[in-house]
Amino acid sequence: MKENISETRFDNGLVVLTDKMPGVRSATLGFFFRVGARHEPAGLHGISHFIEHCVFKGTAKRTALDIAIEQDRLGGNFDAFTSHEETGFAIKVIDDQLPKAFDLIADMLTSARFDEKDLKAEQKVIIEEMKMVEDSPEEYLGDLFNEAFFADHPLGRNIAGTPETVKSFKHDNTRSYYEQVFNAANLVISAAGNVEHDSLVELASGKFSTQSTQGTQSEDVLKISATSAFSALNILPPITATPFVVKQRKDLEQAHLIIATPYPSATDERRYAADVVSNIIGGGTSSRLWQKVREERGLAYSVGASASLYQDCGVFSVYAGTSPEQTGEVVGLVLDEIRDVATNGVTADELELAKQQARASLLLSLEDSASRAAALAQCEMVHGRQISTEETLEKLDAVSLENCANIASEYFVNERIAFAAIGDLENENLRF
């Protein structure tokens, strides 16, 4: 399916994007704010995630129950999330329900009540969410790793905040932050499916075209220009020291580990080669790590590699879960593969397979309105323009063996390798 993309930019910074998909009856509508956990001052750590939760607690004209019933009536496929760099709300509906879906989300995002009683209840919910993460070793390890890898930087903070900061979110400071940064200047509205661009622009104009970008501020609210969330980023300095972190947990049957290095950013032209290298090492069932660690030696059920790309930096990481006594062997195999790619590069067959895999994934995603709506917003927020499927495929096809070798030789070096593990590892010698 070829993209049929339209865009409208409002004077107050709001961007409306649509991708019409003829022949479908679905539509995905998303509201994406250029504001996430890394924009928050330390005293308000977790407030973006808190606001994401609390807009569901009621508005001037809808109760929390009204919102729940309405989203179920629309189909119930309503997703909200907070990351380090954005906060999003998206719903997939039948095309003729798009105006009602818009009215619901726009109401939540422009007239949330932030009633003190509701805030206290949601504080408890989020603290329970934190406890749930601590009971999930893989997720908890990710938090421990980020805190160490991005030491003293907002990217290292847990997106949900801490129990202490969450308990400090009252009506005044929550509403003040909400009005200051969750507004039209930092908003991208995107929709894909059987949608009409002019109709969505009309809906957006009615709710957001005259929205003020100057909210009230309490003293502890970040003083940022609402017209440029990225200007408030704490730009990450070069990572000069990589951490080695092992947390003892005798109650766990498995040991969980992460081996990671810095990587190119989401705006780096080398990102295509970086993704290819990541996939060759651990991106699928034919990848090196899946075959060496799981299929040939049976050392892990779950093992793989991924690339997390932020606007100014990136992280290549390998995750594996294995028995504590096998941890050293798994670490050795992972390091062997990383170092082999750094020394010898990848093969032509591996490169071609990775390209085919990426091409198939991209083209198949075009059949899903949710994927296309998210891609619209992501391109706008990261690159400031739309990157077509054709351009992406051309850049992917242009990735060479030399490109892959350069990525690996630059980043997969001993002094850049970080390690984190959690489990009953007291007797394991994991130094490398």
TORFI-674443 format. One record per residue (C-alpha): x, y, z; residue number from 0. Coordinates in Angstrom, 3 decimals. Example, Ala and Ser with C-alpha at 12.3 -4.5 7.8 and 13.67 -1.06 7.14 Angstrom:
% TORFI-674443
X, Y, Z, k
12.300, -4.500, 7.800, 0
13.670, -1.060, 7.140, 1
***
This chain:
% TORFI-674443
X, Y, Z, k
0.000, 0.000, 0.000, 0
1.406, 3.366, -1.010, 1
1.206, 6.263, 1.429, 2
-1.263, 9.030, 0.692, 3
-0.019, 11.540, 3.228, 4
-1.356, 15.050, 3.892, 5
-0.248, 17.566, 6.505, 6
-1.437, 20.835, 7.986, 7
0.615, 23.050, 10.287, 8
-1.083, 25.545, 12.587, 9
0.475, 28.824, 13.686, 10
0.558, 27.660, 17.315, 11
2.750, 24.633, 16.470, 12
0.072, 21.958, 16.151, 13
0.692, 19.507, 13.296, 14
-2.073, 17.355, 11.778, 15
-1.056, 14.397, 9.601, 16
-3.153, 11.826, 7.765, 17
-2.382, 8.756, 5.689, 18
-5.435, 7.653, 3.709, 19
-5.754, 3.917, 3.123, 20
-8.412, 3.193, 0.456, 21
-10.394, 0.012, 0.849, 22
-10.335, -0.258, 4.656, 23
-13.079, 0.517, 7.166, 24
-10.792, 1.171, 10.123, 25
-9.070, 4.330, 11.273, 26
-6.413, 4.873, 13.916, 27
-6.289, 8.274, 15.572, 28
-3.304, 9.322, 17.657, 29
-2.396, 12.321, 19.793, 30
1.366, 12.441, 20.357, 31
3.103, 15.003, 22.550, 32
6.780, 15.870, 22.123, 33
7.172, 15.541, 25.879, 34
8.416, 12.570, 27.869, 35
10.347, 11.549, 30.944, 36
13.641, 13.114, 29.846, 37
12.074, 16.588, 29.743, 38
11.067, 16.517, 33.408, 39
12.975, 18.300, 36.166, 40
14.146, 15.958, 38.913, 41
11.515, 17.228, 41.341, 42
8.747, 16.206, 38.932, 43
10.275, 12.907, 37.875, 44
7.418, 10.720, 36.583, 45
4.841, 13.467, 36.068, 46
4.351, 12.812, 32.331, 47
3.447, 9.194, 33.064, 48
1.248, 10.379, 35.938, 49
-0.624, 12.776, 33.659, 50
-1.046, 10.017, 31.070, 51
-2.879, 8.016, 33.756, 52
-4.850, 10.867, 35.262, 53
-6.503, 12.202, 32.115, 54
-8.607, 9.014, 32.226, 55
-9.973, 9.991, 35.666, 56
-12.509, 12.500, 34.393, 57
-13.044, 15.813, 32.632, 58
-15.367, 18.748, 33.039, 59
-18.115, 16.859, 31.189, 60
-17.155, 13.174, 31.549, 61
-16.609, 11.017, 34.599, 62
-14.001, 8.243, 34.626, 63
-16.844, 5.770, 34.091, 64
-18.156, 7.797, 31.162, 65
-14.711, 7.631, 29.554, 66
-14.459, 3.885, 30.132, 67
-17.926, 3.202, 28.691, 68
-17.314, 5.425, 25.697, 69
-13.994, 3.848, 24.813, 70
-15.581, 0.390, 25.051, 71
-18.450, 1.543, 22.838, 72
-15.918, 2.736, 20.289, 73
-14.250, -0.656, 20.271, 74
-12.054, -0.573, 23.347, 75
-8.780, -0.544, 21.377, 76
-7.409, 2.502, 23.218, 77
-3.699, 2.689, 24.033, 78
-1.779, 5.265, 26.033, 79
1.943, 5.300, 26.746, 80
4.817, 7.400, 28.038, 81
8.400, 7.061, 26.879, 82
11.490, 9.121, 27.599, 83
10.800, 11.354, 24.599, 84
7.038, 11.355, 24.012, 85
3.613, 10.729, 25.480, 86
0.909, 9.275, 23.277, 87
-2.773, 8.374, 23.122, 88
-4.130, 6.302, 20.232, 89
-7.398, 4.568, 19.429, 90
-8.412, 2.321, 16.538, 91
-12.060, 2.559, 15.506, 92
-14.464, 1.996, 12.639, 93
-14.053, 4.944, 10.251, 94
-17.485, 6.518, 10.938, 95
-16.637, 6.665, 14.667, 96
-13.585, 8.864, 14.189, 97
-15.332, 12.151, 15.152, 98
-16.564, 10.604, 18.410, 99
-13.109, 9.203, 19.138, 100
-11.601, 12.628, 18.494, 101
-14.071, 14.328, 20.812, 102
-13.324, 11.843, 23.580, 103
-9.530, 12.127, 23.479, 104
-9.529, 15.878, 22.869, 105
-11.777, 16.353, 25.898, 106
-9.434, 14.272, 28.048, 107
-6.420, 16.258, 26.859, 108
-7.900, 19.744, 27.177, 109
-10.165, 19.624, 30.226, 110
-8.900, 16.944, 32.599, 111
-10.123, 17.665, 36.139, 112
-7.150, 16.431, 38.191, 113
-9.404, 16.092, 41.213, 114
-7.306, 15.655, 44.372, 115
-9.143, 12.495, 45.413, 116
-8.596, 10.947, 41.987, 117
-4.911, 11.884, 42.042, 118
-4.395, 10.133, 45.361, 119
-6.069, 6.999, 44.033, 120
-3.898, 7.030, 40.913, 121
-0.755, 7.508, 42.995, 122
-1.523, 4.169, 44.612, 123
-2.111, 2.541, 41.236, 124
1.236, 3.732, 39.886, 125
3.125, 2.674, 42.990, 126
1.595, -0.783, 42.573, 127
2.742, -0.672, 38.952, 128
6.284, -0.010, 40.207, 129
6.072, -3.021, 42.517, 130
4.895, -5.155, 39.608, 131
7.999, -4.149, 37.635, 132
10.220, -5.094, 40.580, 133
8.594, -8.540, 40.506, 134
9.458, -8.865, 36.798, 135
13.223, -9.511, 36.654, 136
13.597, -8.624, 32.980, 137
11.872, -5.236, 33.366, 138
13.591, -4.508, 36.667, 139
16.972, -5.285, 35.139, 140
16.217, -2.828, 32.349, 141
15.615, -0.094, 34.912, 142
18.824, -0.949, 36.782, 143
20.806, -0.927, 33.559, 144
19.423, 2.422, 32.351, 145
20.124, 4.032, 35.714, 146
23.751, 2.915, 35.536, 147
24.321, 3.452, 31.812, 148
22.799, 6.952, 31.774, 149
24.145, 7.912, 35.178, 150
22.980, 11.312, 36.473, 151
20.938, 11.908, 33.320, 152
17.133, 11.910, 32.773, 153
17.393, 8.991, 30.317, 154
18.470, 6.876, 33.271, 155
15.362, 7.602, 35.290, 156
12.422, 5.249, 35.551, 157
9.630, 6.665, 33.385, 158
7.103, 6.121, 36.190, 159
9.141, 8.119, 38.690, 160
9.677, 7.077, 42.292, 161
7.153, 6.546, 45.100, 162
8.359, 9.806, 46.632, 163
7.934, 11.944, 43.531, 164
4.602, 10.360, 42.608, 165
3.222, 11.087, 46.072, 166
4.203, 14.736, 45.601, 167
1.960, 15.236, 42.567, 168
-0.933, 17.399, 43.752, 169
-3.607, 19.254, 41.826, 170
-1.621, 22.482, 41.454, 171
1.732, 21.184, 40.219, 172
0.112, 18.516, 38.044, 173
-2.228, 20.963, 36.321, 174
0.542, 23.523, 35.976, 175
2.879, 21.088, 34.179, 176
-0.001, 19.749, 32.095, 177
-0.965, 23.212, 30.877, 178
2.614, 24.284, 30.289, 179
3.735, 21.401, 28.062, 180
0.743, 19.202, 27.133, 181
-0.643, 21.702, 24.674, 182
-1.016, 22.346, 20.965, 183
2.545, 23.620, 20.508, 184
3.942, 20.218, 21.443, 185
1.190, 18.141, 19.808, 186
1.139, 16.019, 16.673, 187
-2.258, 14.585, 15.718, 188
-2.003, 11.749, 13.230, 189
-4.534, 9.407, 11.682, 190
-4.335, 6.560, 9.196, 191
-6.991, 4.450, 7.517, 192
-10.225, 5.560, 5.893, 193
-9.773, 9.179, 6.975, 194
-10.368, 12.540, 5.317, 195
-7.636, 15.061, 6.010, 196
-9.836, 18.146, 5.821, 197
-12.320, 16.645, 8.264, 198
-9.580, 15.932, 10.805, 199
-8.153, 19.427, 10.369, 200
-11.605, 20.870, 11.045, 201
-11.929, 18.797, 14.213, 202
-8.461, 19.832, 15.368, 203
-9.118, 23.482, 14.589, 204
-12.236, 23.453, 16.741, 205
-10.344, 22.152, 19.776, 206
-6.714, 23.245, 19.482, 207
-6.209, 26.088, 16.990, 208
-6.645, 28.812, 19.596, 209
-5.324, 26.883, 22.567, 210
-3.005, 29.012, 24.672, 211
0.565, 27.778, 25.061, 212
1.032, 29.694, 28.280, 213
-0.245, 27.774, 31.257, 214
0.039, 28.683, 34.892, 215
3.240, 27.631, 36.602, 216
4.032, 26.570, 40.100, 217
7.597, 27.255, 41.215, 218
8.761, 23.655, 40.765, 219
7.456, 23.305, 37.210, 220
10.019, 23.229, 34.446, 221
10.315, 26.660, 32.839, 222
10.454, 25.620, 29.189, 223
9.151, 27.171, 26.024, 224
6.065, 25.214, 25.082, 225
6.938, 25.775, 21.430, 226
10.043, 23.622, 21.564, 227
10.077, 20.649, 23.865, 228
13.347, 19.407, 22.371, 229
15.070, 22.636, 23.446, 230
14.502, 21.528, 27.036, 231
16.342, 18.247, 26.582, 232
19.374, 17.626, 28.703, 233
21.586, 16.655, 25.775, 234
23.509, 13.521, 26.655, 235
27.267, 14.012, 26.981, 236
29.532, 11.356, 25.428, 237
29.429, 8.135, 27.418, 238
32.989, 7.707, 28.650, 239
32.573, 5.050, 31.336, 240
30.415, 1.963, 30.910, 241
28.949, 0.269, 33.989, 242
29.331, -3.238, 35.372, 243
26.358, -3.944, 37.664, 244
25.377, -7.233, 39.316, 245
22.403, -7.362, 41.712, 246
22.003, -10.416, 43.901, 247
18.546, -12.000, 43.988, 248
18.633, -15.446, 45.532, 249
14.876, -15.833, 45.034, 250
15.220, -16.027, 41.242, 251
15.556, -19.328, 39.398, 252
17.146, -17.658, 36.393, 253
19.838, -15.060, 35.958, 254
18.971, -12.198, 33.638, 255
21.686, -10.238, 31.869, 256
22.230, -7.301, 29.545, 257
25.354, -6.622, 27.507, 258
25.286, -3.246, 25.784, 259
27.225, -0.534, 24.006, 260
26.490, 3.011, 22.847, 261
25.018, 3.209, 19.343, 262
24.028, 5.782, 16.687, 263
21.029, 8.030, 17.362, 264
17.632, 8.054, 15.671, 265
18.727, 11.030, 13.540, 266
22.057, 9.527, 12.471, 267
22.149, 8.445, 8.809, 268
23.986, 5.318, 9.959, 269
20.862, 4.114, 11.741, 270
19.934, 1.834, 8.838, 271
23.246, -0.003, 9.053, 272
23.004, -0.048, 12.849, 273
19.597, -1.748, 12.699, 274
20.904, -4.304, 10.214, 275
23.859, -5.168, 12.449, 276
21.572, -5.502, 15.473, 277
19.257, -7.857, 13.604, 278
22.115, -10.011, 12.333, 279
23.467, -10.445, 15.845, 280
20.191, -11.113, 17.626, 281
17.090, -9.954, 15.785, 282
15.382, -13.219, 14.884, 283
15.462, -16.998, 14.919, 284
18.170, -17.113, 12.254, 285
20.354, -14.589, 14.097, 286
23.775, -15.489, 15.424, 287
22.824, -15.385, 19.093, 288
19.584, -17.323, 18.702, 289
21.409, -20.073, 16.844, 290
24.556, -20.181, 19.012, 291
23.021, -19.695, 22.446, 292
19.596, -21.325, 22.152, 293
19.564, -23.755, 19.236, 294
23.097, -25.175, 19.361, 295
23.716, -25.168, 23.130, 296
20.269, -24.840, 24.706, 297
21.501, -22.288, 27.220, 298
18.542, -19.879, 27.098, 299
14.889, -19.779, 26.180, 300
15.000, -16.037, 25.567, 301
17.976, -14.326, 23.912, 302
18.130, -11.457, 21.456, 303
19.538, -8.084, 20.530, 304
17.883, -4.736, 19.897, 305
18.701, -1.101, 19.191, 306
17.087, 1.708, 21.198, 307
17.539, 4.970, 19.333, 308
16.941, 8.346, 20.992, 309
17.191, 11.778, 19.395, 310
20.789, 12.340, 20.459, 311
22.143, 8.872, 21.262, 312
21.458, 5.169, 20.976, 313
21.996, 1.881, 22.792, 314
22.694, -1.546, 21.343, 315
21.762, -4.225, 23.880, 316
21.679, -7.992, 24.172, 317
19.328, -9.633, 26.667, 318
19.389, -13.249, 27.818, 319
17.871, -15.293, 30.635, 320
19.682, -18.433, 31.757, 321
20.556, -20.561, 34.781, 322
23.023, -18.838, 37.124, 323
25.686, -21.495, 36.600, 324
25.466, -20.986, 32.823, 325
25.712, -17.210, 32.913, 326
29.459, -17.093, 32.319, 327
29.153, -19.307, 29.247, 328
26.331, -17.196, 27.802, 329
28.294, -13.999, 28.417, 330
31.292, -15.521, 26.674, 331
29.257, -16.517, 23.617, 332
27.674, -13.077, 23.339, 333
31.019, -11.318, 23.625, 334
32.558, -13.680, 21.069, 335
29.878, -12.795, 18.513, 336
30.069, -9.058, 19.160, 337
33.846, -9.089, 18.879, 338
33.756, -11.256, 15.770, 339
31.475, -8.762, 14.023, 340
33.761, -5.924, 15.155, 341
36.820, -7.725, 13.767, 342
35.473, -9.499, 10.695, 343
32.207, -7.730, 9.894, 344
29.139, -9.627, 8.660, 345
28.795, -11.873, 5.635, 346
27.072, -11.019, 2.382, 347
24.453, -13.707, 3.051, 348
23.737, -12.300, 6.516, 349
23.395, -8.799, 5.128, 350
20.987, -9.899, 2.398, 351
18.850, -11.884, 4.848, 352
18.675, -8.939, 7.269, 353
17.621, -6.612, 4.456, 354
14.887, -9.010, 3.345, 355
13.654, -9.327, 6.921, 356
13.549, -5.536, 7.388, 357
11.860, -5.024, 4.021, 358
9.144, -7.564, 4.821, 359
8.530, -6.049, 8.258, 360
8.202, -2.559, 6.808, 361
5.870, -3.521, 3.970, 362
3.663, -5.685, 6.187, 363
3.294, -2.791, 8.640, 364
1.679, -0.762, 5.851, 365
-1.410, -2.949, 6.151, 366
-2.006, -1.773, 9.731, 367
-3.498, 1.674, 10.315, 368
-2.078, 1.801, 13.852, 369
1.477, 1.285, 12.584, 370
1.037, 3.919, 9.909, 371
-0.436, 6.517, 12.276, 372
2.431, 5.965, 14.714, 373
4.984, 6.211, 11.901, 374
3.531, 9.549, 10.785, 375
3.957, 11.036, 14.245, 376
7.379, 9.498, 14.809, 377
8.778, 10.899, 11.556, 378
7.445, 14.345, 12.395, 379
8.744, 14.395, 15.963, 380
12.184, 12.952, 15.232, 381
12.941, 14.191, 11.715, 382
10.544, 17.086, 11.173, 383
9.397, 15.553, 7.886, 384
7.839, 12.405, 6.472, 385
10.196, 9.674, 5.302, 386
8.505, 7.655, 2.587, 387
8.548, 3.888, 2.326, 388
10.462, 4.247, -0.933, 389
13.165, 6.348, 0.733, 390
13.453, 3.918, 3.622, 391
13.774, 0.944, 1.287, 392
16.402, 2.780, -0.768, 393
18.440, 3.621, 2.341, 394
18.098, 0.054, 3.571, 395
19.143, -1.401, 0.213, 396
22.178, 0.905, 0.159, 397
23.580, -0.534, 3.422, 398
26.878, -2.186, 2.549, 399
29.205, -4.678, 4.202, 400
31.576, -1.778, 4.811, 401
28.838, 0.245, 6.529, 402
28.139, -2.657, 8.888, 403
31.835, -3.205, 9.575, 404
32.309, 0.483, 10.408, 405
29.421, 0.462, 12.891, 406
30.714, -2.669, 14.611, 407
34.351, -1.564, 14.749, 408
33.394, 1.805, 16.229, 409
30.969, 0.632, 18.913, 410
31.773, -3.022, 19.692, 411
35.058, -2.405, 21.468, 412
35.945, -3.589, 24.973, 413
36.023, -0.168, 26.601, 414
32.471, 0.552, 25.409, 415
30.851, -2.688, 26.588, 416
28.503, -2.364, 29.562, 417
27.087, -5.234, 31.624, 418
24.212, -5.663, 34.046, 419
22.762, -8.804, 35.598, 420
20.303, -9.842, 38.269, 421
19.967, -13.236, 39.928, 422
21.657, -15.681, 42.286, 423
25.126, -14.866, 40.991, 424
27.157, -14.631, 44.178, 425
29.438, -17.517, 43.214, 426
29.742, -16.672, 39.528, 427
32.886, -15.021, 38.162, 428
31.513, -12.661, 35.553, 429
34.369, -10.248, 35.064, 430
35.481, -9.816, 31.478, 431
***
